[in-house]
Amino acid sequence: MFTSQTSSFQDSIDVEERDADFDNEEIMGYNQKAQQLNCYYSIYFYQSTSLSLVDTSLPPEAEPELRCYISRRLSKGALLGGMGNIATVELSVPEQAVGCYCCLLEQERSPGQAEGEGSGDYVVCFLGGSEKGLNLFRLELDKYVQGLQNSLSPELQNLETEIRPYLSRWYEESVMHIYRVVQLVQGNISYLLHAALSHTHVEVIGAEERTKADVARFIKAASLQGLVQEDTTTSLCKAISEDSHSDLVIDCSTTPPTLTNTVSNRFCDDWNQAFLNAAERCNPFLLRQILENFKLKAIQDMNNLKRFIGQAEMSHYALFRCCLFLQSCGNGDVLLQNARAEHSSLPEARSIIRVLEEFLSEQAQGAVH
């Protein structure tokens, strides 16, 4: 049983081997020296059935091809207001086939204003990488596009000063933040992973606002928020907030940054190298896939422990299996922390968890001696 679990963990962590096809398609068009993928943007004004170009970074021969593709999507009703659509498009660019994120931004109309009376909407497109890669960042892309909403107007007087620079930064702002964080902390990434799983607050000092935002977005992306019960998350956050000494502090005034109040475990440590390898290859899409696999494995282990605790209430052998599982998974402290919050109103489960906590404590003391 535990051999198969170890094998499962190895499968999930060895992303480069298991998802080789994914990695190859993302590397295509990648400029390793510039540490950046070839990426493009286009924005169109859409009124009735007319689609006119506002601005683009695509080569002249590629833009009409994209416009033709968008027109077909609009005629089929495939673009819904505020909801990004991701697909693969073939254009006259070096990559030939690229991932394309499109979003229809509907503009507010005055009361009684009919369709076509000086009103119109915008279609924003981001192109780069592959369809599969962009899908990993769908939420970030949706949020980034919405940030443009208030800047758009029929006159577009701020095109050169505001809109064009904003569109040009889509890749840096929506895709590269995980890469920047791994580059920042390097081999200390396991401390951030542990903080994310354990709902530990992370404070960044001595850094620019962008770096602080990058770390906050990394922690959110690595956490299980929304994947575990809401009351469990609330209980954990309340308990942890009462202990300010538990905050992980990243001081960026030194080079490399200094981390204090660091906590990790074997589970998080085992993922370090996978993140470093992907960062060395300058591949943010692979980094995000590794992060998703990390969360998936943590969720699987939480579900296994939950099942074992239920069985242990009726069987001493199941309790023994719980102990072996916690010992082998390397993430026992985090799993029990979540289990304690989730089962806070169940006396029998709480007693099982106390026994398991004592077991882990004895194992840790034994390891020290």
C-alpha positions as YAML, in Angstrom:
chain: A
units: angstrom
residues:
- id: 1
  name: MET
  ca: [0.00, 0.00, 0.00]
- id: 2
  name: PHE
  ca: [2.66, 2.50, 1.05]
- id: 3
  name: THR
  ca: [4.92, 1.44, -1.81]
- id: 4
  name: SER
  ca: [2.19, 2.44, -4.25]
- id: 5
  name: GLN
  ca: [1.74, 5.77, -2.46]
- id: 6
  name: THR
  ca: [5.45, 6.49, -2.76]
- id: 7
  name: SER
  ca: [5.30, 5.59, -6.43]
- id: 8
  name: SER
  ca: [2.30, 7.90, -6.87]
- id: 9
  name: PHE
  ca: [4.24, 10.75, -5.31]
- id: 10
  name: GLN
  ca: [7.19, 10.14, -7.63]
- id: 11
  name: ASP
  ca: [4.83, 10.19, -10.60]
- id: 12
  name: SER
  ca: [3.37, 13.53, -9.55]
- id: 13
  name: ILE
  ca: [6.70, 15.20, -8.85]
- id: 14
  name: ASP
  ca: [8.45, 13.99, -12.01]
- id: 15
  name: VAL
  ca: [6.58, 16.39, -14.25]
- id: 16
  name: GLU
  ca: [9.35, 16.82, -16.79]
- id: 17
  name: GLU
  ca: [9.28, 13.14, -17.70]
- id: 18
  name: ARG
  ca: [5.54, 12.55, -17.48]
- id: 19
  name: ASP
  ca: [4.54, 15.75, -19.31]
- id: 20
  name: ALA
  ca: [7.38, 15.84, -21.85]
- id: 21
  name: ASP
  ca: [5.01, 16.71, -24.67]
- id: 22
  name: PHE
  ca: [3.65, 19.64, -22.67]
- id: 23
  name: ASP
  ca: [7.15, 20.93, -21.99]
- id: 24
  name: ASN
  ca: [8.26, 20.64, -25.60]
- id: 25
  name: GLU
  ca: [5.31, 22.61, -26.95]
- id: 26
  name: GLU
  ca: [5.88, 25.37, -24.40]
- id: 27
  name: ILE
  ca: [9.60, 25.62, -25.19]
- id: 28
  name: MET
  ca: [8.75, 26.15, -28.86]
- id: 29
  name: GLY
  ca: [9.39, 29.81, -29.66]
- id: 30
  name: TYR
  ca: [11.05, 30.34, -26.28]
- id: 31
  name: ASN
  ca: [14.02, 32.70, -26.19]
- id: 32
  name: GLN
  ca: [16.19, 31.18, -23.47]
- id: 33
  name: LYS
  ca: [18.65, 34.09, -23.36]
- id: 34
  name: ALA
  ca: [15.89, 36.66, -23.03]
- id: 35
  name: GLN
  ca: [14.05, 34.37, -20.62]
- id: 36
  name: GLN
  ca: [10.84, 35.14, -22.44]
- id: 37
  name: LEU
  ca: [8.45, 33.54, -24.86]
- id: 38
  name: ASN
  ca: [7.50, 35.35, -28.05]
- id: 39
  name: CYS
  ca: [4.18, 36.92, -27.12]
- id: 40
  name: TYR
  ca: [1.78, 39.32, -28.80]
- id: 41
  name: TYR
  ca: [-1.39, 41.29, -28.21]
- id: 42
  name: SER
  ca: [-4.21, 42.78, -30.28]
- id: 43
  name: ILE
  ca: [-7.19, 44.93, -29.40]
- id: 44
  name: TYR
  ca: [-10.20, 45.52, -31.65]
- id: 45
  name: PHE
  ca: [-13.23, 47.79, -31.59]
- id: 46
  name: TYR
  ca: [-16.42, 45.78, -32.16]
- id: 47
  name: GLN
  ca: [-19.65, 47.43, -33.28]
- id: 48
  name: SER
  ca: [-22.63, 45.49, -34.67]
- id: 49
  name: THR
  ca: [-20.91, 43.16, -37.14]
- id: 50
  name: SER
  ca: [-17.87, 45.35, -37.73]
- id: 51
  name: LEU
  ca: [-14.48, 44.56, -36.23]
- id: 52
  name: SER
  ca: [-11.75, 47.21, -36.59]
- id: 53
  name: LEU
  ca: [-8.15, 47.10, -35.38]
- id: 54
  name: VAL
  ca: [-7.17, 49.49, -32.58]
- id: 55
  name: ASP
  ca: [-3.63, 48.32, -31.81]
- id: 56
  name: THR
  ca: [-1.47, 45.20, -32.15]
- id: 57
  name: SER
  ca: [2.07, 43.89, -31.71]
- id: 58
  name: LEU
  ca: [1.55, 41.13, -34.29]
- id: 59
  name: PRO
  ca: [3.49, 41.16, -37.58]
- id: 60
  name: PRO
  ca: [1.49, 42.89, -40.39]
- id: 61
  name: GLU
  ca: [0.85, 39.62, -42.20]
- id: 62
  name: ALA
  ca: [-0.50, 37.88, -39.08]
- id: 63
  name: GLU
  ca: [-2.99, 40.47, -37.82]
- id: 64
  name: PRO
  ca: [-5.60, 40.04, -40.61]
- id: 65
  name: GLU
  ca: [-5.53, 36.29, -39.99]
- id: 66
  name: LEU
  ca: [-6.31, 36.84, -36.32]
- id: 67
  name: ARG
  ca: [-9.05, 39.34, -37.15]
- id: 68
  name: CYS
  ca: [-10.66, 36.80, -39.48]
- id: 69
  name: TYR
  ca: [-10.55, 34.18, -36.71]
- id: 70
  name: ILE
  ca: [-12.16, 36.54, -34.16]
- id: 71
  name: SER
  ca: [-14.87, 37.55, -36.62]
- id: 72
  name: ARG
  ca: [-15.83, 33.92, -37.06]
- id: 73
  name: ARG
  ca: [-15.94, 33.42, -33.29]
- id: 74
  name: LEU
  ca: [-18.13, 36.49, -32.83]
- id: 75
  name: SER
  ca: [-20.52, 35.44, -35.61]
- id: 76
  name: LYS
  ca: [-21.02, 32.11, -33.83]
- id: 77
  name: GLY
  ca: [-21.58, 33.79, -30.46]
- id: 78
  name: ALA
  ca: [-18.51, 32.02, -29.07]
- id: 79
  name: LEU
  ca: [-17.18, 35.08, -27.21]
- id: 80
  name: LEU
  ca: [-19.16, 36.01, -24.12]
- id: 81
  name: GLY
  ca: [-18.73, 39.32, -22.32]
- id: 82
  name: GLY
  ca: [-16.10, 39.21, -19.58]
- id: 83
  name: MET
  ca: [-15.29, 35.52, -20.08]
- id: 84
  name: GLY
  ca: [-11.95, 34.66, -21.66]
- id: 85
  name: ASN
  ca: [-11.82, 32.07, -24.42]
- id: 86
  name: ILE
  ca: [-8.58, 30.13, -25.07]
- id: 87
  name: ALA
  ca: [-7.78, 28.24, -28.27]
- id: 88
  name: THR
  ca: [-4.96, 27.43, -30.68]
- id: 89
  name: VAL
  ca: [-4.67, 29.65, -33.76]
- id: 90
  name: GLU
  ca: [-2.43, 29.31, -36.81]
- id: 91
  name: LEU
  ca: [-0.89, 32.61, -37.84]
- id: 92
  name: SER
  ca: [2.02, 33.91, -39.90]
- id: 93
  name: VAL
  ca: [4.36, 34.09, -36.90]
- id: 94
  name: PRO
  ca: [7.55, 32.10, -36.22]
- id: 95
  name: GLU
  ca: [5.67, 29.67, -33.96]
- id: 96
  name: GLN
  ca: [2.96, 29.11, -36.62]
- id: 97
  name: ALA
  ca: [0.49, 27.75, -34.05]
- id: 98
  name: VAL
  ca: [0.11, 29.70, -30.79]
- id: 99
  name: GLY
  ca: [-2.21, 29.83, -27.82]
- id: 100
  name: CYS
  ca: [-4.70, 32.66, -28.06]
- id: 101
  name: TYR
  ca: [-6.68, 34.18, -25.19]
- id: 102
  name: CYS
  ca: [-9.62, 36.34, -26.35]
- id: 103
  name: CYS
  ca: [-12.04, 38.32, -24.23]
- id: 104
  name: LEU
  ca: [-15.00, 40.51, -25.19]
- id: 105
  name: LEU
  ca: [-15.12, 43.61, -23.00]
- id: 106
  name: GLU
  ca: [-18.61, 45.06, -23.14]
- id: 107
  name: GLN
  ca: [-18.87, 48.80, -22.53]
- id: 108
  name: GLU
  ca: [-21.57, 50.39, -20.43]
- id: 109
  name: ARG
  ca: [-24.35, 52.03, -22.39]
- id: 110
  name: SER
  ca: [-26.47, 54.94, -21.27]
- id: 111
  name: PRO
  ca: [-30.14, 54.21, -20.54]
- id: 112
  name: GLY
  ca: [-32.17, 53.94, -23.73]
- id: 113
  name: GLN
  ca: [-29.09, 53.82, -25.95]
- id: 114
  name: ALA
  ca: [-29.65, 51.30, -28.71]
- id: 115
  name: GLU
  ca: [-27.05, 48.94, -30.17]
- id: 116
  name: GLY
  ca: [-25.01, 50.76, -32.82]
- id: 117
  name: GLU
  ca: [-25.79, 54.32, -31.65]
- id: 118
  name: GLY
  ca: [-22.18, 55.38, -31.12]
- id: 119
  name: SER
  ca: [-21.66, 52.46, -28.79]
- id: 120
  name: GLY
  ca: [-19.33, 49.54, -29.19]
- id: 121
  name: ASP
  ca: [-17.31, 46.94, -27.34]
- id: 122
  name: TYR
  ca: [-13.70, 45.81, -27.41]
- id: 123
  name: VAL
  ca: [-12.07, 42.45, -28.04]
- id: 124
  name: VAL
  ca: [-8.69, 41.92, -26.38]
- id: 125
  name: CYS
  ca: [-6.35, 39.11, -27.47]
- id: 126
  name: PHE
  ca: [-3.17, 37.79, -25.85]
- id: 127
  name: LEU
  ca: [-1.07, 35.34, -27.85]
- id: 128
  name: GLY
  ca: [1.89, 33.19, -26.80]
- id: 129
  name: GLY
  ca: [2.86, 29.68, -25.74]
- id: 130
  name: SER
  ca: [0.18, 27.08, -26.27]
- id: 131
  name: GLU
  ca: [-3.50, 26.66, -25.52]
- id: 132
  name: LYS
  ca: [-2.66, 24.25, -22.69]
- id: 133
  name: GLY
  ca: [-0.14, 26.67, -21.20]
- id: 134
  name: LEU
  ca: [-2.46, 29.67, -21.25]
- id: 135
  name: ASN
  ca: [-5.25, 27.60, -19.68]
- id: 136
  name: LEU
  ca: [-3.08, 27.25, -16.58]
- id: 137
  name: PHE
  ca: [-3.24, 31.04, -16.17]
- id: 138
  name: ARG
  ca: [-6.86, 31.61, -17.16]
- id: 139
  name: LEU
  ca: [-7.83, 33.31, -13.88]
- id: 140
  name: GLU
  ca: [-4.84, 35.65, -14.01]
- id: 141
  name: LEU
  ca: [-5.59, 36.57, -17.63]
- id: 142
  name: ASP
  ca: [-9.26, 37.22, -16.86]
- id: 143
  name: LYS
  ca: [-8.29, 39.52, -14.01]
- id: 144
  name: TYR
  ca: [-5.69, 41.34, -16.08]
- id: 145
  name: VAL
  ca: [-8.12, 42.03, -18.92]
- id: 146
  name: GLN
  ca: [-10.72, 43.37, -16.48]
- id: 147
  name: GLY
  ca: [-8.10, 45.83, -15.25]
- id: 148
  name: LEU
  ca: [-8.31, 47.47, -18.67]
- id: 149
  name: GLN
  ca: [-12.07, 48.02, -18.54]
- id: 150
  name: ASN
  ca: [-12.06, 51.52, -17.05]
- id: 151
  name: SER
  ca: [-9.37, 52.75, -19.42]
- id: 152
  name: LEU
  ca: [-11.35, 52.06, -22.59]
- id: 153
  name: SER
  ca: [-13.45, 54.72, -24.29]
- id: 154
  name: PRO
  ca: [-14.55, 55.42, -27.90]
- id: 155
  name: GLU
  ca: [-11.95, 58.18, -28.23]
- id: 156
  name: LEU
  ca: [-9.01, 56.13, -26.83]
- id: 157
  name: GLN
  ca: [-6.98, 59.27, -26.16]
- id: 158
  name: ASN
  ca: [-4.87, 57.27, -23.71]
- id: 159
  name: LEU
  ca: [-3.85, 54.58, -26.22]
- id: 160
  name: GLU
  ca: [-0.13, 55.35, -26.27]
- id: 161
  name: THR
  ca: [0.25, 56.48, -22.67]
- id: 162
  name: GLU
  ca: [-1.82, 53.85, -20.87]
- id: 163
  name: ILE
  ca: [-3.50, 51.15, -22.97]
- id: 164
  name: ARG
  ca: [-0.57, 50.08, -25.15]
- id: 165
  name: PRO
  ca: [1.92, 49.80, -22.25]
- id: 166
  name: TYR
  ca: [-0.68, 47.85, -20.25]
- id: 167
  name: LEU
  ca: [-1.33, 45.38, -23.08]
- id: 168
  name: SER
  ca: [2.41, 44.98, -23.67]
- id: 169
  name: ARG
  ca: [2.92, 43.81, -20.07]
- id: 170
  name: TRP
  ca: [0.31, 41.03, -20.10]
- id: 171
  name: TYR
  ca: [2.85, 38.22, -20.13]
- id: 172
  name: GLU
  ca: [5.09, 39.70, -17.44]
- id: 173
  name: GLU
  ca: [2.19, 40.50, -15.14]
- id: 174
  name: SER
  ca: [-0.09, 37.49, -15.69]
- id: 175
  name: VAL
  ca: [2.31, 34.61, -16.31]
- id: 176
  name: MET
  ca: [5.80, 35.34, -14.98]
- id: 177
  name: HIS
  ca: [5.07, 35.98, -11.27]
- id: 178
  name: ILE
  ca: [5.65, 32.36, -10.18]
- id: 179
  name: TYR
  ca: [8.96, 32.30, -12.05]
- id: 180
  name: ARG
  ca: [10.08, 35.55, -10.39]
- id: 181
  name: VAL
  ca: [9.32, 34.20, -6.91]
- id: 182
  name: VAL
  ca: [11.29, 30.99, -7.50]
- id: 183
  name: GLN
  ca: [14.19, 33.09, -8.82]
- id: 184
  name: LEU
  ca: [13.94, 35.30, -5.72]
- id: 185
  name: VAL
  ca: [14.07, 32.61, -3.03]
- id: 186
  name: GLN
  ca: [15.79, 29.82, -5.00]
- id: 187
  name: GLY
  ca: [16.32, 26.73, -2.79]
- id: 188
  name: ASN
  ca: [14.14, 28.24, -0.04]
- id: 189
  name: ILE
  ca: [10.96, 27.70, -2.06]
- id: 190
  name: SER
  ca: [9.98, 24.83, 0.26]
- id: 191
  name: TYR
  ca: [9.38, 27.34, 3.09]
- id: 192
  name: LEU
  ca: [6.87, 29.20, 0.94]
- id: 193
  name: LEU
  ca: [5.17, 25.96, -0.07]
- id: 194
  name: HIS
  ca: [4.82, 24.95, 3.59]
- id: 195
  name: ALA
  ca: [3.50, 28.39, 4.51]
- id: 196
  name: ALA
  ca: [0.89, 28.15, 1.75]
- id: 197
  name: LEU
  ca: [-0.31, 24.70, 2.84]
- id: 198
  name: SER
  ca: [-0.39, 25.61, 6.54]
- id: 199
  name: HIS
  ca: [-2.10, 29.00, 6.02]
- id: 200
  name: THR
  ca: [0.90, 30.79, 7.54]
- id: 201
  name: HIS
  ca: [1.06, 34.53, 6.89]
- id: 202
  name: VAL
  ca: [4.06, 35.63, 4.81]
- id: 203
  name: GLU
  ca: [5.47, 39.13, 5.22]
- id: 204
  name: VAL
  ca: [7.85, 40.64, 2.67]
- id: 205
  name: ILE
  ca: [10.00, 43.57, 3.78]
- id: 206
  name: GLY
  ca: [12.61, 45.69, 2.02]
- id: 207
  name: ALA
  ca: [11.11, 45.02, -1.40]
- id: 208
  name: GLU
  ca: [9.22, 46.82, -4.15]
- id: 209
  name: GLU
  ca: [5.45, 46.54, -4.31]
- id: 210
  name: ARG
  ca: [5.68, 44.26, -7.34]
- id: 211
  name: THR
  ca: [7.79, 41.73, -5.42]
- id: 212
  name: LYS
  ca: [5.35, 41.82, -2.50]
- id: 213
  name: ALA
  ca: [2.46, 41.24, -4.90]
- id: 214
  name: ASP
  ca: [4.34, 38.38, -6.62]
- id: 215
  name: VAL
  ca: [4.89, 36.57, -3.32]
- id: 216
  name: ALA
  ca: [1.27, 37.09, -2.25]
- id: 217
  name: ARG
  ca: [0.04, 35.68, -5.58]
- id: 218
  name: PHE
  ca: [2.41, 32.71, -5.29]
- id: 219
  name: ILE
  ca: [1.15, 31.88, -1.80]
- id: 220
  name: LYS
  ca: [-2.46, 32.13, -2.99]
- id: 221
  name: ALA
  ca: [-1.75, 29.94, -6.01]
- id: 222
  name: ALA
  ca: [0.02, 27.31, -3.87]
- id: 223
  name: SER
  ca: [-2.59, 27.27, -1.09]
- id: 224
  name: LEU
  ca: [-5.57, 24.96, -0.90]
- id: 225
  name: GLN
  ca: [-7.98, 27.83, -0.38]
- id: 226
  name: GLY
  ca: [-11.23, 26.97, -2.10]
- id: 227
  name: LEU
  ca: [-10.24, 23.30, -2.24]
- id: 228
  name: VAL
  ca: [-10.82, 22.54, 1.44]
- id: 229
  name: GLN
  ca: [-13.92, 23.28, 3.51]
- id: 230
  name: GLU
  ca: [-14.40, 26.99, 4.19]
- id: 231
  name: ASP
  ca: [-14.92, 26.53, 7.93]
- id: 232
  name: THR
  ca: [-11.66, 24.55, 8.07]
- id: 233
  name: THR
  ca: [-9.76, 27.42, 6.45]
- id: 234
  name: THR
  ca: [-11.40, 29.95, 8.79]
- id: 235
  name: SER
  ca: [-10.48, 27.93, 11.89]
- id: 236
  name: LEU
  ca: [-6.88, 27.53, 10.74]
- id: 237
  name: CYS
  ca: [-6.43, 31.20, 9.89]
- id: 238
  name: LYS
  ca: [-7.91, 32.27, 13.24]
- id: 239
  name: ALA
  ca: [-5.62, 29.95, 15.20]
- id: 240
  name: ILE
  ca: [-2.51, 30.98, 13.27]
- id: 241
  name: SER
  ca: [-3.28, 34.73, 13.43]
- id: 242
  name: GLU
  ca: [-3.21, 34.50, 17.22]
- id: 243
  name: ASP
  ca: [0.48, 33.58, 17.02]
- id: 244
  name: SER
  ca: [2.31, 36.41, 15.25]
- id: 245
  name: HIS
  ca: [5.62, 34.63, 15.83]
- id: 246
  name: SER
  ca: [4.59, 32.08, 13.23]
- id: 247
  name: ASP
  ca: [4.76, 34.62, 10.37]
- id: 248
  name: LEU
  ca: [7.30, 33.75, 7.68]
- id: 249
  name: VAL
  ca: [9.36, 36.90, 7.00]
- id: 250
  name: ILE
  ca: [11.25, 37.45, 3.75]
- id: 251
  name: ASP
  ca: [13.74, 40.32, 4.04]
- id: 252
  name: CYS
  ca: [14.70, 41.48, 0.54]
- id: 253
  name: SER
  ca: [17.10, 44.17, 1.77]
- id: 254
  name: THR
  ca: [19.85, 41.53, 1.63]
- id: 255
  name: THR
  ca: [21.14, 39.55, -1.35]
- id: 256
  name: PRO
  ca: [20.04, 36.83, -1.38]
- id: 257
  name: PRO
  ca: [16.90, 37.54, 0.71]
- id: 258
  name: THR
  ca: [16.96, 36.46, 4.36]
- id: 259
  name: LEU
  ca: [14.09, 34.26, 5.57]
- id: 260
  name: THR
  ca: [13.17, 34.02, 9.26]
- id: 261
  name: ASN
  ca: [10.70, 31.79, 11.13]
- id: 262
  name: THR
  ca: [11.20, 29.17, 8.43]
- id: 263
  name: VAL
  ca: [9.30, 25.90, 8.67]
- id: 264
  name: SER
  ca: [9.25, 23.08, 6.17]
- id: 265
  name: ASN
  ca: [8.87, 19.31, 6.04]
- id: 266
  name: ARG
  ca: [10.03, 16.41, 3.89]
- id: 267
  name: PHE
  ca: [7.04, 16.68, 1.57]
- id: 268
  name: CYS
  ca: [7.75, 20.33, 0.68]
- id: 269
  name: ASP
  ca: [11.52, 19.77, 0.54]
- id: 270
  name: ASP
  ca: [11.04, 17.01, -2.04]
- id: 271
  name: TRP
  ca: [9.44, 19.49, -4.47]
- id: 272
  name: ASN
  ca: [12.33, 22.00, -4.31]
- id: 273
  name: GLN
  ca: [14.36, 20.56, -7.17]
- id: 274
  name: ALA
  ca: [11.42, 20.30, -9.55]
- id: 275
  name: PHE
  ca: [10.75, 24.04, -9.15]
- id: 276
  name: LEU
  ca: [14.44, 24.93, -9.55]
- id: 277
  name: ASN
  ca: [14.80, 22.80, -12.69]
- id: 278
  name: ALA
  ca: [11.79, 24.46, -14.35]
- id: 279
  name: ALA
  ca: [13.03, 27.93, -13.36]
- id: 280
  name: GLU
  ca: [16.46, 27.17, -14.80]
- id: 281
  name: ARG
  ca: [14.78, 26.41, -18.10]
- id: 282
  name: CYS
  ca: [12.87, 29.71, -17.87]
- id: 283
  name: ASN
  ca: [9.55, 27.94, -18.37]
- id: 284
  name: PRO
  ca: [6.70, 29.56, -16.38]
- id: 285
  name: PHE
  ca: [4.11, 27.15, -17.81]
- id: 286
  name: LEU
  ca: [5.99, 24.12, -16.50]
- id: 287
  name: LEU
  ca: [6.36, 25.89, -13.14]
- id: 288
  name: ARG
  ca: [2.61, 26.34, -12.91]
- id: 289
  name: GLN
  ca: [2.01, 22.70, -13.84]
- id: 290
  name: ILE
  ca: [4.40, 21.61, -11.08]
- id: 291
  name: LEU
  ca: [2.57, 23.86, -8.62]
- id: 292
  name: GLU
  ca: [-0.78, 22.32, -9.59]
- id: 293
  name: ASN
  ca: [0.67, 18.80, -9.19]
- id: 294
  name: PHE
  ca: [2.01, 19.78, -5.76]
- id: 295
  name: LYS
  ca: [-1.48, 20.87, -4.67]
- id: 296
  name: LEU
  ca: [-3.08, 17.77, -6.16]
- id: 297
  name: LYS
  ca: [-0.77, 15.48, -4.19]
- id: 298
  name: ALA
  ca: [-1.46, 17.43, -0.97]
- id: 299
  name: ILE
  ca: [-5.23, 17.11, -1.54]
- id: 300
  name: GLN
  ca: [-4.91, 13.38, -2.21]
- id: 301
  name: ASP
  ca: [-3.00, 12.91, 1.05]
- id: 302
  name: MET
  ca: [-5.58, 14.95, 2.97]
- id: 303
  name: ASN
  ca: [-8.38, 12.78, 1.61]
- id: 304
  name: ASN
  ca: [-6.45, 9.61, 2.49]
- id: 305
  name: LEU
  ca: [-5.90, 10.80, 6.06]
- id: 306
  name: LYS
  ca: [-9.55, 11.75, 6.40]
- id: 307
  name: ARG
  ca: [-10.56, 8.27, 5.32]
- id: 308
  name: PHE
  ca: [-8.03, 6.62, 7.65]
- id: 309
  name: ILE
  ca: [-9.25, 8.69, 10.63]
- id: 310
  name: GLY
  ca: [-12.81, 7.55, 9.95]
- id: 311
  name: GLN
  ca: [-11.67, 3.94, 9.87]
- id: 312
  name: ALA
  ca: [-9.47, 4.36, 12.98]
- id: 313
  name: GLU
  ca: [-12.51, 5.21, 15.08]
- id: 314
  name: MET
  ca: [-13.54, 1.56, 14.70]
- id: 315
  name: SER
  ca: [-10.24, -0.28, 14.22]
- id: 316
  name: HIS
  ca: [-6.89, -0.26, 16.00]
- id: 317
  name: TYR
  ca: [-5.28, -1.60, 12.84]
- id: 318
  name: ALA
  ca: [-6.60, 1.39, 10.92]
- id: 319
  name: LEU
  ca: [-5.05, 3.65, 13.57]
- id: 320
  name: PHE
  ca: [-1.75, 1.88, 12.98]
- id: 321
  name: ARG
  ca: [-2.14, 2.47, 9.24]
- id: 322
  name: CYS
  ca: [-2.74, 6.16, 9.99]
- id: 323
  name: CYS
  ca: [0.58, 6.33, 11.83]
- id: 324
  name: LEU
  ca: [2.44, 4.61, 9.01]
- id: 325
  name: PHE
  ca: [0.85, 6.89, 6.43]
- id: 326
  name: LEU
  ca: [1.78, 10.07, 8.32]
- id: 327
  name: GLN
  ca: [5.31, 8.78, 8.76]
- id: 328
  name: SER
  ca: [5.75, 7.97, 5.07]
- id: 329
  name: CYS
  ca: [4.05, 10.98, 3.44]
- id: 330
  name: GLY
  ca: [6.38, 13.59, 4.97]
- id: 331
  name: ASN
  ca: [3.54, 16.09, 5.35]
- id: 332
  name: GLY
  ca: [2.10, 14.90, 8.66]
- id: 333
  name: ASP
  ca: [2.24, 18.27, 10.45]
- id: 334
  name: VAL
  ca: [0.18, 20.03, 7.76]
- id: 335
  name: LEU
  ca: [-2.26, 17.16, 7.32]
- id: 336
  name: LEU
  ca: [-2.97, 16.94, 11.06]
- id: 337
  name: GLN
  ca: [-3.30, 20.72, 11.31]
- id: 338
  name: ASN
  ca: [-6.02, 20.64, 8.66]
- id: 339
  name: ALA
  ca: [-7.64, 17.53, 10.13]
- id: 340
  name: ARG
  ca: [-7.77, 19.10, 13.60]
- id: 341
  name: ALA
  ca: [-9.58, 22.16, 12.23]
- id: 342
  name: GLU
  ca: [-11.94, 20.09, 10.07]
- id: 343
  name: HIS
  ca: [-12.90, 17.68, 12.89]
- id: 344
  name: SER
  ca: [-13.04, 20.28, 15.68]
- id: 345
  name: SER
  ca: [-16.68, 19.39, 16.48]
- id: 346
  name: LEU
  ca: [-16.22, 15.59, 16.42]
- id: 347
  name: PRO
  ca: [-14.94, 14.26, 19.80]
- id: 348
  name: GLU
  ca: [-14.04, 10.76, 18.55]
- id: 349
  name: ALA
  ca: [-12.06, 12.12, 15.61]
- id: 350
  name: ARG
  ca: [-10.32, 14.66, 17.86]
- id: 351
  name: SER
  ca: [-9.12, 11.89, 20.17]
- id: 352
  name: ILE
  ca: [-7.70, 9.98, 17.19]
- id: 353
  name: ILE
  ca: [-5.91, 13.11, 16.00]
- id: 354
  name: ARG
  ca: [-4.38, 13.67, 19.45]
- id: 355
  name: VAL
  ca: [-2.95, 10.14, 19.36]
- id: 356
  name: LEU
  ca: [-1.52, 10.78, 15.90]
- id: 357
  name: GLU
  ca: [0.01, 14.09, 17.01]
- id: 358
  name: GLU
  ca: [1.70, 12.34, 19.94]
- id: 359
  name: PHE
  ca: [3.02, 9.71, 17.53]
- id: 360
  name: LEU
  ca: [4.50, 12.34, 15.20]
- id: 361
  name: SER
  ca: [6.01, 14.20, 18.17]
- id: 362
  name: GLU
  ca: [7.70, 11.02, 19.41]
- id: 363
  name: GLN
  ca: [8.99, 10.30, 15.90]
- id: 364
  name: ALA
  ca: [10.44, 13.81, 15.66]
- id: 365
  name: GLN
  ca: [12.16, 13.51, 19.05]
- id: 366
  name: GLY
  ca: [13.54, 10.12, 18.07]
- id: 367
  name: ALA
  ca: [14.97, 11.58, 14.87]
- id: 368
  name: VAL
  ca: [16.75, 14.33, 16.84]
- id: 369
  name: HIS
  ca: [18.34, 11.81, 19.19]
...
